[in-house]
Amino acid sequence: MMLDKNSPLPIYFQIQEFLKNKISSGEWLPGERIPSEQALSEMLNVSRMTIRQALNNLVKESLISRKRGIGTFVSVKDGIEVEESLKFLKSFSEDISSIGLTPTNQLLGFSTMEADEYLAEVLSIEIGSEVFKIERCRLANDQPIAIETTYIPKNLVSRIDEQVLNHSLYEYFEVSLGYSIEKATKWIKASLMSESDATVLEVAEDSPALELHQITYINGDIPLEYVSCIYRADRYRFTIDIERT
């Protein structure tokens, strides 16, 4: 490819269009690994920063995706888009299963910590109380959808093992522990992907995201968990039916 440095079009945009043509022409097939940033930098004689900017734009267009520690690939159009009704309280696993997809988890972290002032407030516990912290990537048909961080007071759930972490927490709460999950408070806002979240969810940094927070209650008003979740905005949406009164 010959880059036109006298063109009014930025170099990164010329590279972006060049790479896009590789995909649209079928030279690079869906699922195929594309050359690394370093290889493209050497091939086109430009900086890696310029290559990264072009690739980030293609990620935002969902034409390519990054897989941590593996490389960058031409996207496979899987058509996955999950819609969750805010009218009902369901777990991620229940939502994904209800539309015929297979939910799975990738454990990112599991630890015990002391509740800070904020966690103590939302979980109605004392500052310094022990809570479980569970970080998981939630997937549908092996496609990353969200990163979910869950905080659970140890005074309500004393033990969590590997089997629990790899399955639905709601099932564990209700079937194994006998809790009755009655209601939840949710709040949602628009956000942008951080660098670390974008890597896990295979999108570009600063891609659109949906940020959800939830407190789940048992026995009326006892907080069982606090959840903070980052969703891919291109694969997840929330709906609610409302009436004018």
C-alpha angles and dihedrals in degrees: 000000000000113000116212106219090182092057119108086229112095116248092241090054092051089051091046091054091045091054092043089055090053088059099041092047091054094243087121110041129209110279093018119133113240126212117284124256089257093050093048090046091055093041094053097031095234134118122278088239090062091047091049092053091053092047093047090056091051090050089053088052088051091237093122135019134203123228113200113249092359110067145252121308139188105258121254108221100234096163093221112164120156122204119197123193113220088207092081134046109232135151123247089252091053092049094050094044092049091064094048099261129124116245119212136167135223110203111226099172144347125189147138118246142168117258115251122210094278096048090045090055098047094042095041093233135123121276107262094029114141118257134176115241115203122184117190139166107224116214137189115204087346091303114125112243108163148354111232127193115191128190118198126181112240091217087069100035112029099177136036121173137185094271091056092048092055096051140044114309090204090059090051092048095048105032104031101030098030096230120153110222105211110169147343140209115223133185125184133191139172116261145163128246117259117223093257095046091046090055093053094044093044097238134114122277111265092024114149114277139178114228115204129186123188140180113199119203137204127192091018104294110014111114110228098177144000115213129194113188137180114203130193103248091212093058106034136050136170126222134188133185114223136180130212110241 
